[in-house]
Amino acid sequence: MKILYGDEWRAFDLTGLSVGVLVPPDQAARIVPAVVGSARAVKVFQDSPVWVVPVAVPRVGPVVSLARLHLRMAVRDAWTRRLLTPGRFGSREVVVSPSYYRALEQPHCKLVAWPVYAIVEHGVRTAEGIEHRLDVLITANPLGKAKAA
């Protein structure tokens, strides 16, 4: 399995590969829509859900309504909607992405809500013991590879 850190995925051909995405939610909302079109399979490993809105909204009241409506309209499956629904509004960040939920709805894209327990030779193992085989894992920059600002 090849591990790509940060934005290294942009220079890598993911066509026909099984790709895992293990990054913070704001990065997942940017990466998943970009890779779902070329990858054979995409697994998004979600630590905890965040509110996602399709456009930036300046006031909190409308953001809550828009986030809930966007989730209801964009994600058909009730169980997936439940996995994507965060707790109290304001407890986590709000991510702006018009295409994240649409990407997650693709038949070859799967949301995995179990915590990642280990990165193993051929993929990742989640807390419930399932090993998810991957060709490529896109993850955040490790401490040793952090890029200077």
C-alpha positions as CSV (number, residue, x, y, z in Angstrom):
1,M,0.0,0.0,0.0
2,K,1.2,3.5,-0.9
3,I,0.8,6.2,1.7
4,L,0.3,9.8,0.4
5,Y,0.7,12.7,2.8
6,G,-1.1,16.0,2.6
7,D,-1.5,17.1,-1.0
8,E,0.8,14.4,-2.6
9,W,-2.4,12.8,-3.9
10,R,-2.7,15.6,-6.5
11,A,0.4,14.3,-8.4
12,F,-0.5,10.6,-8.1
13,D,-2.7,8.8,-10.7
14,L,-5.5,7.1,-8.7
15,T,-7.2,5.7,-11.7
16,G,-8.7,2.2,-11.0
17,L,-7.2,2.1,-7.4
18,S,-8.8,1.4,-4.1
19,V,-8.2,4.6,-2.1
20,G,-8.6,5.3,1.6
21,V,-9.0,8.8,2.9
22,L,-7.9,9.4,6.5
23,V,-7.8,13.2,7.1
24,P,-9.6,15.9,9.1
25,P,-13.1,16.6,7.9
26,D,-12.3,19.9,6.1
27,Q,-9.6,18.1,4.0
28,A,-11.9,15.1,3.4
29,A,-14.6,17.5,2.0
30,R,-12.0,18.7,-0.5
31,I,-10.2,15.4,-1.3
32,V,-13.1,13.0,-1.6
33,P,-15.0,14.8,-4.5
34,A,-11.7,15.1,-6.4
35,V,-10.7,11.4,-6.2
36,V,-14.1,9.7,-6.4
37,G,-14.2,10.2,-10.1
38,S,-11.1,8.3,-10.9
39,A,-10.6,5.8,-8.1
40,R,-12.2,2.3,-8.4
41,A,-13.2,2.4,-4.7
42,V,-13.0,5.1,-2.0
43,K,-13.3,4.5,1.7
44,V,-13.6,7.6,3.9
45,F,-12.5,7.0,7.5
46,Q,-14.5,9.5,9.6
47,D,-13.4,10.2,13.2
48,S,-16.4,12.3,14.0
49,P,-18.9,14.1,11.8
50,V,-19.0,17.9,11.2
51,W,-21.7,20.2,9.8
52,V,-21.4,20.6,6.0
53,V,-23.1,23.4,4.1
54,P,-23.0,23.9,0.3
55,V,-22.2,27.6,0.5
56,A,-20.8,30.0,3.1
57,V,-23.5,31.6,5.3
58,P,-22.7,34.6,7.5
59,R,-25.1,34.0,10.4
60,V,-25.5,31.0,12.7
61,G,-29.3,30.6,12.5
62,P,-29.4,30.1,8.7
63,V,-26.3,27.9,8.8
64,V,-28.0,25.4,11.1
65,S,-31.1,25.2,8.9
66,L,-29.0,25.0,5.7
67,A,-26.7,22.3,7.1
68,R,-29.7,20.1,8.1
69,L,-31.5,20.6,4.8
70,H,-28.3,20.0,2.8
71,L,-27.7,16.7,4.6
72,R,-31.4,15.6,4.2
73,M,-31.4,16.5,0.5
74,A,-28.0,15.2,-0.5
75,V,-27.8,11.9,1.4
76,R,-30.5,9.4,0.7
77,D,-29.6,6.6,3.1
78,A,-30.9,7.2,6.6
79,W,-28.1,5.3,8.3
80,T,-25.4,7.3,6.4
81,R,-27.2,10.5,7.3
82,R,-27.1,9.5,11.0
83,L,-23.4,8.8,10.7
84,L,-22.8,12.2,9.1
85,T,-24.9,14.1,11.7
86,P,-22.8,15.8,14.3
87,G,-24.0,16.7,17.8
88,R,-24.8,20.2,18.9
89,F,-24.2,22.9,16.4
90,G,-21.1,24.9,17.1
91,S,-19.3,22.1,18.9
92,R,-17.3,21.3,15.7
93,E,-16.3,23.2,12.7
94,V,-18.6,24.0,9.8
95,V,-17.2,22.8,6.4
96,V,-18.3,24.5,3.1
97,S,-18.5,22.0,0.3
98,P,-21.2,21.7,-2.4
99,S,-19.9,18.3,-3.5
100,Y,-18.8,16.3,-0.5
101,Y,-22.1,14.6,0.2
102,R,-22.7,13.9,-3.5
103,A,-19.3,12.2,-3.6
104,L,-20.1,10.1,-0.6
105,E,-23.3,9.0,-2.3
106,Q,-21.4,7.4,-5.2
107,P,-21.9,3.6,-5.2
108,H,-18.1,3.0,-5.0
109,C,-17.6,5.4,-2.1
110,K,-18.1,4.1,1.5
111,L,-18.1,6.0,4.8
112,V,-16.4,4.1,7.6
113,A,-17.4,5.5,11.0
114,W,-15.3,3.1,13.1
115,P,-12.0,4.6,14.5
116,V,-8.8,3.5,12.7
117,Y,-6.8,1.3,15.0
118,A,-3.8,0.6,12.9
119,I,-2.2,1.2,9.5
120,V,-1.2,-2.3,8.3
121,E,0.7,-3.6,5.3
122,H,-2.2,-3.8,2.9
123,G,-4.5,-1.1,4.3
124,V,-6.0,0.0,7.6
125,R,-7.6,-1.9,10.5
126,T,-10.5,-0.3,12.3
127,A,-11.5,-0.7,15.9
128,E,-14.0,-3.5,15.2
129,G,-11.2,-5.6,13.7
130,I,-11.9,-5.3,10.0
131,E,-8.9,-4.8,7.8
132,H,-9.8,-2.6,4.8
133,R,-7.5,-3.4,1.9
134,L,-6.3,-0.4,0.0
135,D,-3.9,0.4,-2.8
136,V,-3.4,4.0,-1.6
137,L,-4.0,5.8,1.7
138,I,-4.3,9.5,1.7
139,T,-3.6,10.9,5.1
140,A,-2.6,14.2,6.8
141,N,1.0,15.2,7.1
142,P,2.9,13.3,9.7
143,L,4.9,15.4,12.2
144,G,8.2,14.6,10.4
145,K,6.9,15.7,7.0
146,A,5.1,18.9,8.0
147,K,5.5,21.5,5.4
148,A,6.7,25.0,6.2
149,A,4.1,27.7,5.9
